[in-house]
Amino acid sequence: MNREIVPLYRDYSSYLKDLFGCRVHKITVDAGMTCPNRDGTKGVGGCVYCNARGSGTGQWAKGKTIRQQLEDAKPYLKKRFKAEKFLAYFQSFSNTYAPIERLRALYEEALSVEDVVGLTIGTRPDCVSEEILSYLSHLSRSHYVSIEYGLQSAHNETLKLINRGHSVETFIKALRETRKRNIPVCVHVILGLPGESEEDMLETARFLSKLDIQAVKIHLLYVVRGTVLERWYAEGKYHCLSREDYVRIVSRFLALLPPHVIIQRLTGDPHREELVAPIWALEKQETLQAITSYMASHGIIQGSLFQQNI
C-alpha cells in the first residue's frame, strides 16, 4: 500500500495553484519608490544591508511603466513556467509610501493588464495608513491582494542596530489593522543579522507563530556592495552564516511555525554583480536541496515543534 507523502513545508506555488486552479506566477515590478529611513523622514542610508538599488530591477528608472514591465515579463514566464495567470509584485523599497492618488494609479494600472489577477505589495509596517488599507480592502473584493511586511527580526535591539527605523510594536499594530480588513499578510524575516544568535533567530519564529499571519519569507543576510554592512564585513565586524548553519537554522525555524503558514521563500536571490559574501548565496538550488535533505534526515516538517497557544 502506498503511503501518502507528507510535504516538508507548505509551499507558495502549490497554494496559488489551489487558489486559482492554474499555474500563477509573480512578476516583480519597480514603481520607483523609496523608504522613510532613506529619504530623511526617519533617517538616511536605509537599512545597513540595503544599497541604492533596494532589491529593485531598475526598470522604473529606465522609463518602463508598470504595464510595460508586466507585459515584457509575461511571455517568458508563460514559456518557462507554463504560467497562465500573474500577480503584480511591487517589490523594491516601500510600495505604500506615496500619496494615495499615486498608489491608486499604480495598482489599478497593474490590475488592468490581461491575466493579472492580483497584487502583492512589499512595504514597511510604518508605511501604511487607514486610508491605504481601506483602499486595498476595496480592491480585494474583486482581486487577490496581499501585503508583505518587512519585519526582519522580532528583537527591537536588532532593528535599531540595522537602522530599520521602526519597532516590533509598530509591526504588530500594522498587522492588526491589516488583518481587521481580511488582507493576507506575508512577513519577511532575515537570518544572520548582526548580533543575533541562533536562539535569537528562533525566537523570531516563536514570535511569528503566535500571530495572525498567512505567509513568511525567509531571507539569508548577504553582503552587497555599497552598503554599511559591506564596510562592517571588510572591517571584520560582521561574519556571514555558513551554509551548514543556515540550513540548520532554517529547518528549525520552519519546525516552529504553524503548519498552515505559507512559506514563500527559503533564501534570497542576490544579484551576482553586487554580491560580496557569502558566495554560496548564489547557489540557490543547492541551498534549497540542502534544506530539504536536512529536514528529511532529521525528521523535521513545518510545524513539528509548533505548540498552539491556549
Secondary structure, DSSP 8 states (H G I E B T S, - for coil): -------SS-BHHHHHHHHHSS-EEEEEE------TTTBSSS-BS-STT--TTTT--STTTTT--HHHHHHHHHHHHHHHH---EEEEEE-SS-TT-S-HHHHHHHHHHHHTSTTEEEEEEEE-TTS--HHHHHHHHHHTTTSEEEEEEEEE-S-HHHHHHTT--S-HHHHHHHHHHHHHTT--EEEEEEES-TT--HHHHHHHHHHHHTS--SEEEEEE--EETTSHHHHHHHTTS-----HHHHHHHHHHHHHHS-TTSEEEESS----TTTEEE-GGGG-HHHHHHHHHHHHHHTT--TTTT-----
